[in-house]
């Protein structure tokens, strides 16, 4: 890998592309009447209070209940049985996301490595305590191909991190027996150009892949101006690429994380092909208060089952305020098995 890590040269313009957030429609306001309450009539102590009648459910609530029942029946997804060495569903992955050479891209690079790892230890312990039935597998999630505002020499609007940076993250992962995820923001490039150069790392047993449709700009628009997209064909290519590595090197199954927070972030989800050699996580991306994020999760993750689900959690109050608690995340259906902190 010959690219220079972002931040190592004043000529490389570093940017931070803000997450766009799906905004749910406001709830309809409930009408209220400000009238004086009538004085209660005197009742004899021997008179038993009348029971309040429960109003019958309206058509909208009945329709919603039927829809929820249909969606719930789709989970868990009826896919291939897990192969030996599979991480999911027996474990929950808790990952720290970002880039070591940029403090603003996520918690992975925001703190010195020792402090960052201690924070990860605390988060892992909290999840193990909250759900001891699903032991936590820690992970470091490195943005390995970073979308850029400038086209660069080849006009692809992305910057590739070099091997030295990936090795630094790999060395940190060893200290916690952690997984390493290589995340790809292709810009005007594509997965067929970016994944083969990462094959050497993805051939290691503890390395896995993340792909970000937000920065996949198929129409030629520079990243950051609109939300990009992946199709099922892109997901299937990534799955096939990883599956071939699993077979070639006799590896345990890989995990493929796909970030999503809009309807068109991933298209044709029903055409995504499941393979026992690759476990697919549809990760609920984006930021906002808990009710808004739950709405996004319900619309685009729960309602379009693929295989497993994930949840992104921001630490900064400007992104998630208030932060969704572990208890609230565990009440989601289906339960997320990949948790990403940024």
N, C-alpha and C positions, 0 to 999 in steps of 0.2 A: 504494500500500500504506500503510495508516494505522496498523498496529500498532506499538507501541513495542518496540525490541529488549529482550530479556530482560537484566536487570542495570542498566537505565537508570533504574529507579524502585524505591524501597524497598518499594512495594506489590506488585511482581511477585515472586512466590515462585519462585526458581530451584531446580530439582532436577536431580539426576543419577540417571537410571534405570539401575540395574545390569543388565548383560547376564545373561540366564539361560543356563545351559549344559546341553545334552543330555549326560547321564551314561551312558556305555556300560556294559553289564553287565560285571562283573569276569570275568577269564579264569579258567577252571577250574584249580584247583591241581593240580600234578603230584605224584603219590605218589612218595616216595623211600624207600629201604631202607637202614638204617644197619647194615650187616654188614661184617665184616672181609673184605678181598679175599684170595682164595687165593694161595699162593705160586706164582710162575711155574715151570713145569717147564723143566728144562734142554733146550736144543735144540742140535743139532749145527750148526756154522757153515755146513755145506753145505745145511741144510734151509731152503728158502725160506719166509718167513712167509705164513700163510694170509690171503687177502683177506677182509675183513669183508663179510658179506652185507648189502645194503641192504634194510631191511624194506619190504614192499609197501605202497603207500599205502592208508590205510583209506577206508571209504566216505565219511566226512565230508570228507576232503581232496579226494577225487575230485569230490564234489558241489560243493564250493567252487570247484574249478578250472573245472568246467563253467559255474558261475554267472559267474565272472570272465570267461570266454571270451565268454559271451553279452553281458555288459555292455560289454566292450571293443569288440565288433563294432558297438555303437551309436555309437561315437565315431570320428571327428568326426561331429557331427550332420549329416544330409543335409538341409540347408535351402537357402534361396535363395542364389545366388551374390552375393558382396559387390559393391555398387555402387561406382563411382568416388568416392573420398573417404572410403571406409570406414576406420575405425581398426583394426578387428579383421578377421582374425587376424594382419595384418602387423605389428602393434605390440603391446607390452604396456603397459598403463596402470598407473602407480605413483602412488597418490593419498594425500595427507595429509588426514585426516578430523577434523572437529570444528566448533567455533564460535569466532570471534574474541573474543567477549565472555565466554567461560567457559573457564577453564584446565583444568577437570576433564572436559570432554567429548571431548577428543582432542588430538592433537599440533598440529593447526591453530591452536588458541588457547592452547596451553600455554606457548609461547615468544614473545618479541617477533618481529614479522614477519621481520626480516632474519635472525635466528638460525634461525627455522623454515625459511626458504627455503634456507639453507645446509645444514641437515640433509636437506632434500628432495634437494638436489643430490648429497649423499653417497650417499643411497639409490639414486638414479637411476644414478649411476656404478657402484655395486656390482652392480646388476641387468644393466646393459649389459656389464660384465666377465664376469658369470656366464653370460650367454646372449646373445652378440653377434649371433646369428641373428635375434633378435626385439628390435629397437630399442625403447627406452622412450619413452613419451609421458607426461610429468608431468601431474599434475592436483591441484586443490584441491577437496575435497569438503565443502561447507558444509551443516550441518543448518539448513535454512531454515524448517521448521515443526517446533517442538520439543514433544514430548509433555510434559504437566504433571500434577502430582498434584492440583492444584486445578481445578475446572471452568471458571473464568473467567466473564466476563459472559454468554457465549452457551452455556455448559454443554458445550463441545466438548473440554475437557481438552487443549488445545494452544495454543501461542503462536507467532504468525507473526512472523518477522523482517521488518524494514522494508527498503525499497529501498536506503537508504544503506549498510547492512551488506553487502548483496549487491554493491554497486558497489565497496566496499573490497576484497572478495575478487577481484572482476573485475580491479581495478587491479593487485593482486599477481600474478595469473595472467599478465598481460601481460609482466611482467619475466622470466618463464620460458617464454614461449610455451606455457603450460599450459592444460589444459581446466578448466572449472568444472562441478562436479556440484552440483545443488540437491537435497538430501535431504529427504524429507517423512515426518514421524511424525504421522499424522493423529489419533491419540487416538480420540475419539468422532465426529470428522468423517469425511470420505471423500475419495477422489481427485477425484471430480466437483466437490467444493467447493473443493479446494485447488489443482489444477493450472491452471485457467483464469486465476487471478490471477498465475501465474508465466509466462504465455505470452509476455509481452514479453521476458523474459530468455531463455527457451528458444528464442526465435526467432533468437538470435545463433548464429553457426556453431560457436563453441567451448563452448556450454553444453549440458549433458546432465542426466539425471535419475536419482535414486536413490529407491527406495521401501522402507519398512521395515515388514514385516508384524508384527514384534514389538509395535508400538505401534498396530496397527489393531484396535480393540476393538469388534468387531461385536455383542457381546452386552451392551454397556453397562457393562461392568466398567471402572473407572478404570485408566489405564495403570500398569504396574509391579506389579500384583497377579497377573497371569498373562501368558502369552505370547499375543499376538494372532495374527491370520491374514489372509492374502489368498487369494482364489480365482483360478483362471485367468481368470474374468470381469474381475477387477480389473486383472490384468496386461494383458489384451487391451484394456481401456479406455485404460490408460497408453500402450500401443503405438500404438493408433489416434490418440490425441491428439498424440503426437510425430510420427507419420507424416504427419498433416495439415499440421503446421507445416513439415515438410521439403518437401512438395509446394507449399504456398502460397508459401514464401519461397525456393524453389530452393536448399535447404541440403544439405550433405553428410549422410549418415546419422547418426542420433542413437544414443547408447548408453544403454540402460536397465539399471540395476543393481538387483537385488532381493536383499536380505539374508535369509539363511535358516540356521537351525541346529536346527530341529525338524521332525518329520514333518508336522505340521499347520500349519507356518509358511506353506506354499504348498500349496493343495489342487488336485486335478485338473490336474496339470502336463501331462498328455497333451493337454489341451484348449487349451493355450497356442498361439496362432497366430503364426507367424513371418512377418515382413514385411521385405523387403530394405531398407526405409527406416529400420529400427530394429534395432539389434543388442542382443540380450538376454544379460545376464550374471547367472547365478545365483551369488551371492557367499556362500561359506562363512563364516558369522558365528560369534560365540561365542568363548570363551577356554578355556585349559587347556594341559596339556602336549602335546607333539607327537603322541603315540600316540592320545590322546583326540580331538584335533582331526582327525587322519587318519581316525579311525573315523566322526566326524560327516560329514566330506567324502565318505567312501565310501557311507554310508547314504543321505544326503539330497541330495547334489549329483551324484555320479558315477552312482548307480543310477537316477536320474530325469532323463535327459538333456533339456535344453531347447535350448540353443545353445552358449554359452560359459560358462566357469566362472571364479570369483574366489576369493580367500583374504584373510581379515582377519587382521592381525598386530598384537597389542598390544605396546607398548614397556614397560609397567609389569610388573615381576616378579610383582606380586600377581595379575596376569591370566594372563600366559603365562610360566611358569617351569618348564623352560627355554624360551627362545624358539625357535620352529621356524626353522631356518636357510634361507637362500636355496637351498642345495643340496638340502635335504630337500623344499622346496616344488617345485623343478624335477623331482623324481623322481615327483611325483604324476601319475596318469593319469586324466583328461586334464590337461595342464599349464594352470595358471591363467594367464589373460591380463589379469586385473585384480587388483592387489595394493593393499589398503587398510591403511594404518598409522593406528593410533589411540593 
